[in-house]
Amino acid sequence: MGRKEIICSWKKSISNIKDVFDFLGKMGSGSFSVVYMVREKNTRNLYALKCLKKKHLAHSNLENEINVLRRIKHENVVGLEDFYESRTHYYLVMQLVSGGELFDRILDKGVYTERDASKVIKQVLQAVSYLHENSIVHRDLKPENLLYYNTDENAKIMVSDFGLSKMLEHGTMSTACGTPGYVAPEVLAQKPYSKAVDCWSIGVITYILLCGYPPFFEQNETRLFSKIMRAEYAFHSPFWDNISESAKDFIRNMMEKNPTKRFLTEQALRHPWIAGNAAKDIDIYQSVCEQIEKNFAKSKWKQAFNAATAIHQMKKLQLSQSEPSALSMPQIIVQSSSQNYLQALGPCRNEFDALDPNGNPVQAGRILSCSNADAGTSLCPPLRPSHSEPGNALTADETSDISKFHSEVDAPFRPSKR
C-alpha cells in the first residue's frame, strides 16, 4: 500500500517552496524536521517554517498536529499560519517567536519575584483554558514549551509544541504520553484521564518557578514514578521559607492526586495567588537561579523521554512497594536511557542571529524558538544520550545516518546544479 496522504482542505500544493519564501537561516532541527526562519516574498512577513520529509513521517501524528493547530487562535499560543505540500515534503508555516525560553529569561532578569511567576502562570492558564474550552488537551506542558514572543521586558508568554495534543471527544483519554517529570499520576498509572492532566503539569511548572528544582527528584526511575503516582512532594526549607502560603495552596490544588478534586483552569484563574495580590514581591532571584542552574542544565532539561517508555520501564523493573524516605535536599533530576533523539542532533538553538519578528537584529546567542521545533516526543525513537556529554560519543555509523538524513532534508533548498 502507498502512503496515505494527509487530507486537508486548505493545504497548498507547491513544486518549490523557495518560490514562496526566502530562507534566512536554520533555527533548529529534530529527528524528523528542520526549522528555518523564512520571509514570505509577497508580504515580507517573517515566519518559522517547519519542514518535514514525507518518507520519515507517521502521517497520523502530523495530521493530528495540524488539526489541533488550525483550531487555535489565541494571543498566548503559537499558531499555524499556513500549510504547504510538495512531492517530497510537508511545510508548516508557524508564527515566529524570538524571546527565548522561560528559564533563560529568568536567568537573565537579575531580579525575580513570586509576582513574576504568578504573571507567567496566569498567561499559561489563560492559554490552556482556551484550549480546554475548545476540547483540546495539550498533554505535554513543560517549561521548554513556554516561550516569550519577543525580547521586550514585558513580552507575553507563548505556549508551543502541540505534537502530543489531543482533541477531546468523549471526556477521557488513555494513551500514555508526555514527559514523566510533568505528567499526572493517572497517566503513569495507565488510567483514563482528562484535561485535568494539563492542570497537574501547570502545578509542577509553578513549583519549579518558585524554587528552581522539580517537586519529584530521584536518580532512580522506578522511585521517581512511584513518587509521582503517590503525589509525594514537599516544600523544603530553606528554599520555600520566603514563599507565600497562597502560592503553596495554589500548588497543592493544582497537584492534587485525585483528578476529580484537582483545580481546573477556571478555578485556578480565580485563586488569590493568580487573580489577587497574594503573590509576594520579595526578590527570590538568587536562590531560584542557583537551583535552576544546578538542576536544569541544558543537557538535562532538554531531555524528553515519553510516558509510554516510563510505563514500560516500570513494568520491566517491577515497582517495589517499599520506598526509601524522600531526600532532605534537592538533587538532580532523574537520568533516563530513553532520551529524545533530538539530543543526538544537538539542542534546537538559534543558529542564525539575525532578525526578530519585526525585522530587527537579534542579540547573538539569544534563543530563537518556534512551536514544535522538534518533531514531538511521540515521533522520536530513543537513542543514546547526547554526544555533547563525555563518554557518550556517537558511533561512526550513527553520525553517518544523521548526516545522511539532514542532507536529504536540506536537499530541496539547495540550488540545482546546471
N, C-alpha and C positions, 0 to 999 in steps of 0.2 A: 504494500500500500504506500502511496505517496504521502508526503507531509500534509497534514490538514492545515489549510490556510486560516489565518485569523479573519473572522467575518466582522467587518467594521464599516458602517455606512459612510463615515466621514474620512476614511483612510484615503490618502492621496498617493497615486502611483507615480513613480519618477524613475528615469533611467540613470540620472547622475545628480546626486544631492548637491553637488557643487554648483549646479545651475541656480539653486535657491539661496545657498548660504556661502559666505566667506568664512573659512576656517582660521581662527585666530590663535589657537593653541590647544594642546591636550590638557584637560583638567584632572583626569584620573582614569583608572581602569580597574575592571573587576574580571572575574573568571569568564564571563560571557558578554562583557560590554566594554566599550571605550566611550568616554565622555569628553566632548570638545566644547570650548567656548566658540560660538559662532555669531556672525552678524548677518541678519536677513538682508538680502540685496535690495529689495524693494522699499522696506521701511527703515532700514539701518538700525533696527532694534537688536539688542543682544540677547542671546539665549544660551542655555546649556543643551547640547544635542547628545542624546544617549543613543549610541549605535550598536545594534545587536545583530550578529551574523546568524542567519536563519538555521544553518545546519547544526549550530551548537545549542539551539533553543528548544525548551519544552513549551510548545505553543500555549498550553492551558495556563501556565504561570503568567506569561505576558498578557494574554487575553484578560485574565483576572485583574492584573495591574491596570490595564487600560480602562476596563470597565469601571474600576473604582475611581481612577484619576479623572475621568471625564465627568463624573458626577460632582466633583468637588470644586467649589468656588468660595473660598474664604480667605480673608486677609492674612491669616496665620498658617496657611497651608500652601506648600509649594505645589503649583498647579501644572497640569499638562496643557500646553498651548496648541499643539498640532501633532499629527502622526503621518509619517511617510513610509512608503514601501518601495524598494527596488527589487530586482531579481534575486539579489543575494542577502539583502539587509532589511531590517526594520529600523526606523528612526523616530525616537520620541523627542519632541521639541518641548523642553521643560523651562519653566521660569528660572531665571538666573538669580542666585543669591550669593553675596560676596562678603558677608560679615563674619564668617568663620563659625566654628562650633562653640557650643556653650562653655565647655571647660576652658577653652583658650581665652574666651572673653573674660571669664572670672579671673584667670591668672594675670591678665593684662590690666585689670581695673586699678589695683593699688588700694582701693577702699571697697569693702563689700559687706553688706548687712543682710539681716533677715528680711528686711523690707525688699531688697533687691531680689532675693529668692522668691518672695511672695509674688512679686510682679511677673517674674518668669512663669511661675506655675499657673498664675491666673490666665495668662495668654494660652498656655498649653491646654488648660481646662476648657477655655472658650473654643479652641480649635477642635478638641476631642468631643466636646458637647455637640458641636455642629455635625461631626462625623456620625455620632450616635443617633442624632435626630434624623439623619439620612440613612440609617440602618447600615452603617459602615463601622467595622471594628478594626482598629489599626493592628493590634496583636504583636507589635514589636517596638513599643516606645522605650527609648533609652536616650541618654544624654547626647550621643553622637548623631542622633536623628533630629536633634533640636539645633537649628541654625539661625544665625542673625541675618536679616535681609541685606543689610549693608554695614559699613564700618562706622556709621553715626553712633554717638554715645547712647541715644535713645532709640536705636533701631529695634524693630519688632522681631519677635521670635517666630520662626517658621518651622512647622512640623513637616518632616520629609520621610521618604522611603516607605512606599506603600506596596512593596513586593509581597508582603505577607498579609496584607489587609484582606478583609472578607466582607462581602455584603451579607448581612444577617437576614435570613428569610424566615426562619422558624423559631427564633428566640435563643437557640443554643447552637454550639459548635462542638466538635470533638477532635479535630486534627491538632496534634501536638506541634506547636511551632513557637518561635520567639527565641529570646536569649535568656538562659536559665537564671542569671542574676537578677532579672527583672520580671520573670514570668510568675504568674499567680500559682498558689498551691494546687488549685483544682486542675490546672493544666498538667503539672508534673504527676498528679495522682491519676491522670488519664480519665477524669470525669468530664461529663458535658459541661461546657462553660458558656458564659455570655459576655456582653460588653463590659461587665464588671472587671474583666481581666485588665483592661486598659487603666482603670482606676487604681488597681494594685500597682501597676508599673509607675504611674504618676506618684504614688506614695513612696516608692523606692527612690525615684529621682529626687523627690523633695528631701528625703532623709540624707541623701548624698550631698545635696546642695547646702545643707546646714552643718555638716561635719566633715565632709571631704572623703569619707570612706563608706563602703557599702554596708547595709544592715546585716547581710549574711556573708560571713567570711570564713572559709575553710580551705585549706590546701588539698583536702581530700574530697573528691567529687561526691561520694556517697553521703558524707556528713553534710556537705553543703545542701544537697537536695532534700535531705531529711529535715534540716533546719527550716528550709523554705516551706515545706509541706506542714510543719508544725507552727509556722509563723513565729519562730523563736529568734527574737532580736531584742536589743536593749538600747537605752540612751546612756552611754558610758560617760563617766566623769574622767577627766575634766572637760571633755570635748563638748558636752551638752550643758554644762553648768550655766552658760550665759544665754541659752536658747529659751524662748518663752514657752510657758505651759500650753499656750494656744497652738503653737507650732507642733508640739508633741501630740496634742489632742487631734489635730488635723491628720497627722501621720497615722495615728492609731486607727482612725476611722477609714483611712484610705487603704491601710494594710491589715484590715480585718480578715481573719482567716476564712470566716463564713461569708461567701459571696452575697448571700441574701441580706446580710447585715452591713455589708460594705457600702460606703458612700458611693453614690453615682455622681456624675459630673454636676448636675443641678444642685445637689446637696452641698457638694464641695465648694461651688461658687458662692454659696450663701454663708459659708463658715467665716467667723470673725477674722481668722488669720488671712483670708483672701479678700473678703468684702469689707472688713472693718479696719481698725487701726491697731490690731493686736500684735502685728509683727514688730519686733524691736528694731531700733535704728542704731544699735551698737555695732561697731566695726568688728567683724569676725574674720577679716581677710587673712591674717597671718596663720591662724590655726587651720582654717579650711584649705588654704592653698598648700600648706605643708603636707596635709593628708592627701590632697588630690595628686600632688607630685609623687608622693610615696606609693599610693595605692592604685593610681590610674595613669601610670606611664603609658605612652602611646602604644608600646608593644603589647600592653595588657588590655587597655580598654577599647582597642580597635578589634579585639577578638570577637567573633560572633559564632559560637558553636550553638546548634539549634536544640530545641527542646526534645525533638524526636530522638536525637542522639543521646541526650541526657537520660531519657527514659530507658533507652536500650542499655546504657551503662549501668543504671540502677538495677535492672533485671540481671545483668551479667554479674554484678558484684554482690547480688543478694543482700539487700539493705538490712543492716543489723538493727535489732530493736533497742539495744543499749548503746547510748551515745555518751561520749565524754562531755563534761560541762563546757560552757562557752568560754572562749579565751577572754581574759580580762582586758586585753588591749587589742585594738585593730591590727590585723596583719594584712598581707597582700591577698588579693582576690584569687579565687581558685584557678589553678592551671588546668588546661584541658588538652588532650591529644587530638580532639576533634575541632580544629580551628578552621576559620574561614579560608577558603582557597585564595581569597584576596590578599592574605598576608604574604603569600609566595610571590605576589606581584608587586609588593610594596604598598604602603598606605595611599589612599586616594587623596593626595595633597595637591596643592596648586603647583603646576609646572610651567605656568605662564603668568608671571607677574606683570599684568599689562593694564586691563581695563575693568572697572566695576560696571554695574548695570546702567549707570549714567554716562559711561564712556570716559570716566576719569581714571588716571593711573592708580593702580593698586600697589600698596606698600609691599616691598619684597618680603617674601616669607609668610605673607598673610594667607590663611587657608581660603581657598575658593571652592565652594561646595554646591552641590545640586541634589535634587531629590533622586534617591536610588542610584547613587553613583556606581555602586557595585550592583550585581545582578540580584541581590537579595539572598538571605540565608537559605531559603528553600531550594535555590538553584545551585548552591555551591557545594561540591563534594569535598570531604575532609582531605587535608593534606598535612604534611609535617609542619612544625612551627616556622615562623618567618626566617628567611635566610639572613636577616639582619641580626639575629641572635647568635651569639657564639656557639659553635658546636652544632649548628643546625643548617649547615650549608646544603644547598640543593645539589643533587647529582647532576652529572653532565646530561643525562637523558631528560631529566625534568627541566633543566634550563633550556634545552633544545626544544622541548614541547611547548614551553611558554613563549619562546621567541617565535616559533612557527605560528602559534595562534595569533599573536599580535601582528605578525607580518600579514596574515590573511585578513584580519580585521581592518588594518590600515590601508589595505590594497585599494579600495575604492577612492581614496583621497589622494592617491599619488598621480602625478601627471603621466599620461600614457606615452609609451615610447613610440617614436615615429620610425 
